[in-house]
Amino acid sequence: MDIASLVGWSALTLLLFFILRDTVRNCYYFIFIRKYGLTKDLRSFGSWAVVTGATDGIGKAYAVQLAKRGLSVYLLGRNESKLRAVTAEIVNNVGMCYTYPKYYHEVEDCQFIESMIRVNCEAITQITKIILPQMIRKRTGAIINISSALCKFPGPYLSLYGATKAFISSFTSSLQEEYHSSGVTIQGVLPFYVVSNMCRSRPSFFVPHASDYANSALDTLGLQDWTFGCFSHATLGSLISYVRKEVFVRFFTPYMAKVRRKQVMKWTNNNNWVCREKPKYG
């Protein structure tokens, strides 16, 4: 066997090993532990939960699942009519996104930019600052920060949203290191698309309902510092990790451009909005 063949077979063997390793790991965290009752009792983290961004989507689904598992839940959100009841586990899910993918220069105005940064970044830091000292004193509790799989790679046409989620990811990683021996569990969650008002996709294997996603993600609390939340998203995350960023972006960018065009046409028809095609620079 010549050197080129040896290198090729070695690379293929290594790739297959990583695929097998990730498949086994995903099966363990999202199938095995639930089937054999190896999940953590969430009440061991405390009897109360605070959920931000709880009026819809993943936040609302987390609140429902936490209540089903025996915790009292305090809800925070922008719609008072949908809110209820207070704290030892936090789900920081408050979030804001574009109405559809767009170029950064098309983002509404400076006020919208400030609002997205305030909602997606400032809220999570302030809530964590308020509640963390109590957890440290009690040496128990859990903080769940909902980031996005988008923070793992460039997100064209979602640049500001992706940047705010990258902030959450960095913030969470730093907290995990700072408080690893404090008794406080800090978990980061990296969802892809789920069915919600923010993402009105049809449900599928890779786009689960928010309730199913939250139920699956909660099973990993205390077991994974970072989780994609469900088997399908973990599988997708593993597959993407095997691809070079440049290759992934080459396919992802045209896909997002196609999504943008479809959404622009909807807005054009519904709001008499003028479609702006790709700008010419220079």
N, C-alpha and C positions, 0 to 999 in steps of 0.2 A: 504493500500500500504506500503510495507516495505521500509527501508531506501535505499537499493540498487536500487530498482525500481524508487524511487523518484529522486535519484541522476542521474540515467540514463535518465529519461524523462526530467529532468531539463537541462542536458547537451545537449540533442537533441533539445530542444526548443531554447536554447541559440544559437546553431549552425544554426538552421533554421532562427533565427532572423538576425544573421550576414550575412547569404547568401542573405536573402531578402533585407537587408540594402544595401549591396554592389551591388546587381542587380539593385535596384532603382537608386542608385547613378550613376552607369555606364550608365544606360538608359538616365538619365538626361544629363550627360556631353557629351555623344556621339550620342544621337538621338534627345532628346527634344530641346536642345539649338540651334541645327542646323535647325530643322524643324520650330521653332518659331522665328528665327532670333535674338537669344540672345547672339550671339558671339560678341567679341570686334572688333571694327574697328582698324585694325593693324596700320593704319596711325596715330592713337592717340599716338603711341609710338615714332613716328618720320617718316620722309619721306625716309630714307635710311636704308638699311640692309646690314650687312656684313655676308657672309656665308663662313665658313671654311670647307674644305673637300668637295668642291662643284662640283667635277668632276663626281661623281657617287652616286648611292644609295640614302640614306635619305638626304644627303646634297644637291645633285642636285635637288631632289624633293622639298625640302624646298625652294630653290632658285626660282624654277618655280612657286610655289604657292604664294610666297611673291610678285613676279612680277605681277601675275594675280590679286593680291589684291591691286595693286596700288603703291607698293613701288619700289624705285630704288634700284638695288641690286649690291653690290660689291662682286665679287667671289674670293676666295682664294683656291688654290689647288696645287697639284704637277704636273699638266699637263697644261702648259701655253696655249696650243692651245684651251683649253676648258673654259678659264676664261673670265670674262667681268668686270663690274662697281661699292657705299661707304656708311654710318653708322648711325644708331640710334637704330637699333636692331641687335643683333648678334646671329647667330646660330653657336655654337661651335660644329661641327660635325666631325672635322678632326679625322680620325681613321685608325688604322692598326691592322691586325689580322694575325693569322697563315694561311698557305695555306690549312691546314686541322687539326683536333684535334690531339694532340700529347703529349707524356710525356715531362715533362719540360727538362729532360736531352737530348731530341732529338731536342730541339730548335737549329736552325742553328749554331749560334755562338754569341759571346759577342756583336759584332757589330749589329746584328739583335735585340738583347735585348735592347741595348742602343737606337736604332732607334725607337722601339715600345714605349719605355718610353718617348722619346723626342716628337714623333708625338702625342701620346695619352694623355700625361700629360703636357709637357712643353709648347706645342703650345697653348693649351687652357688657361693656366695661363698668358702667355705673351700677347695674344690678349685681354684678359679681362683687364689686367693691363693698356694697351694702351688706351682702349676706355672708361673704367669706369669713369675716372675723368670728361670727357665731359658730360656724362649722369648725374652725380651728380650736376654739375653746372647748367644744364638745368632742373634738377628735373624731368626728363622723360626718357624713353627708356626701352628696354627689352633685357635680355640676356637669350638665350635658350641653355642649355648645354645638349648634347645628351650623356647620360650614357648608361646603358644596364640593362635589368632585371637580367642579370647574377650577378650583384653586390649584389643581395638580397640573394643569396645562393651560396654554393661552386660550382665551375665550373671545375670539373676534365677534364684534357686534354686541358684545355684552361686557365691554371693557371695564366700566365702572363697577358693575355688579360683581364681576369676577375679582376685582381688586379688593372690594370690601370683604368678600368671602376669604380671600387670601389673608387679610388682616385677622379675621377670626381664627384661622388656622394657626398663624404665627402666635397670636395671643394665647391660644389654648396650649400649644406646645411649650411655651415658656412657663405657663402656670403649672403644667404637669411636672416640670423639672423643679420649680420652686417649692412645690408642696407635696412632693412624692412621699415624704415621711410624716405628713401631718395627719394622716387618717382620712383625708378628704379625697374622694375619687373624682377625677376630672377626665371626661371623655369627649373626644371630638367625633362628630358624625359627618360623613361625606356622601350625601345622597346625589344620585343623578336625577332624572325626571321622575316625579310622582304625580298622580292625578290630584289636582287641586285647582283653586281659582287662579293661582299664579301661573300654573302650567296646565292648560286645558287639553292635555293629550288624551287619547283613548287608552284605557287600561290594557296592558299586555304583560308578557313575561318580564320585560325590562322596564315597564312603567307601571308599578303596582299602585293600588289605592293607598292613600295616605294612612288609613287605619291599619292595613296589613303591614305597611312599612314600619310604622311606629311600634307595633306589637313585636315585630322581628328584631328591631334595633334595641328595644328595651331588654331583650333576652341577653344581649351582649354586655350590658352594664356590669362593671366589676370584673369582666373577663377580657375585654379589649380596650386599650387606651384610644385607639382609632378604629372606627368601623364604617364600612360602606352601608351598613344597616340591614341588608337582606341578601339572600343568596344570589339573586340575579345581578344586583348592583356590584356585589363583591366579585362575581365572575367577570363582569364588564371591566371593573377596575383592574383586575389581574391581566386581562387580555391587553388592555391599553398600556399597561406597564411594560409589556414585552416589545412595544413598538417605539422606535426613536421619535422624539418630539417633532422633528422636522417632517417625518413621514405622516404622523398623525394629523398635524396641522394642515398638511397638503390636502387631506381628504375632509377634515372637519370644517375648514373655512368655506369651501364651496357648499357644503351641506347647510351651514348657518346662513349663507347668502341666499340659498333657495328658500329657507324658512322665512327669512326677512322679506323676500319678494312676495311670498304668499300673504304674509301679514299686512304688508303695505297695500296690496290690492284690496284686502278686506277693509282696511281703513279708508282707502280711496272711495270705495263703494258706499260705505256707511257714513263717512264724515266729510265727503267731498275734499279729502286731503290730497294734495298734489304729490305724486310719486317722484322721489328723487333717486335717480340711478347712481351708480358708482361715480364719485366726483373725479374730476380731472385735476391733477396736481401740476404745478409748475407753469 
